[in-house]
């Protein structure tokens, strides 16, 4: 299982619109090959900063299958207008749980 963590800084004052756009995009992630759902977290200290945490069966399900699909283009069309800067994305594997 791969966890995608995307740090997304949005334009101040657009937070509620961004959150609504992410909610609208939920089906895009749920129908993606290997997609296992996602969570959106908002920073308490920096209210225009979010972390999108998505689960994928494989790295390629995100980097190849989803990013190469029309659904990715739709995702970016929905949320891209709110980005202050390009998102910073990294992928992790769980090595320890409690």
C-alpha positions in Angstrom: 0.0 0.0 0.0 1.3 3.5 -0.9 0.3 6.7 0.8 0.4 9.9 -1.3 0.8 13.0 0.8 0.2 16.3 -1.1 0.9 19.6 0.6 -1.5 22.1 -1.0 -1.3 25.8 -0.2 -4.4 27.6 -1.5 -5.0 31.3 -2.1 -6.1 32.9 1.1 -9.9 33.4 1.2 -10.6 30.4 -1.1 -10.5 27.7 1.6 -14.2 26.9 1.6 -14.4 26.8 -2.2 -11.3 24.6 -2.3 -12.8 22.2 0.2 -16.1 22.1 -1.8 -14.1 21.3 -5.0 -12.2 18.5 -3.3 -15.5 17.0 -2.0 -16.9 17.2 -5.6 -13.8 15.3 -6.8 -14.3 12.4 -4.4 -15.7 10.0 -7.1 -12.6 10.6 -9.2 -10.4 9.0 -6.5 -12.8 6.3 -5.6 -13.1 5.0 -9.2 -9.4 5.3 -9.9 -7.5 2.0 -10.5 -5.9 1.0 -7.2 -7.4 4.0 -5.4 -8.4 3.3 -1.8 -9.8 6.6 -0.8 -8.4 9.9 0.6 -8.6 12.3 3.5 -8.2 16.1 3.4 -6.5 17.7 6.4 -6.4 21.5 7.1 -3.6 23.0 9.1 -4.6 24.7 12.3 -1.6 27.0 12.3 -1.7 27.8 8.6 -5.4 27.8 7.6 -4.6 28.1 3.8 -2.5 24.9 4.0 -3.9 21.4 3.4 -2.6 17.9 3.2 -4.4 15.5 0.9 -3.6 11.9 2.0 -4.6 9.3 -0.5 -4.1 5.6 -0.4 -3.1 3.6 -3.5 -2.4 -0.1 -4.1 0.8 0.7 -6.0 2.9 3.7 -6.8 2.0 3.3 -10.5 -1.7 3.4 -9.7 -1.1 7.1 -8.8 1.8 8.2 -10.9 0.8 6.4 -14.1 -2.8 5.2 -14.0 -4.4 8.2 -12.3 -2.1 10.9 -13.5 -2.5 9.7 -17.1 -6.3 9.6 -16.9 -9.0 12.1 -17.9 -10.0 12.0 -14.2 -6.7 13.6 -13.2 -7.4 16.4 -15.7 -10.8 16.8 -14.2 -9.3 16.9 -10.7 -6.9 19.6 -11.7 -9.7 21.6 -13.3 -11.7 21.5 -10.1 -9.0 22.3 -7.6 -6.2 24.0 -9.6 -7.7 27.5 -9.6 -7.3 27.6 -5.9 -3.6 26.7 -5.7 -1.4 29.5 -4.4 1.7 27.4 -5.4 2.0 24.0 -7.1 1.4 21.1 -4.6 4.3 19.3 -3.1 3.7 15.5 -3.4 5.5 12.6 -1.9 4.8 8.9 -1.5 5.3 6.8 1.6 5.2 3.2 2.7 4.2 2.2 6.2 7.1 0.7 8.1 5.6 0.7 11.6 2.1 1.0 13.1 0.9 0.9 16.7 
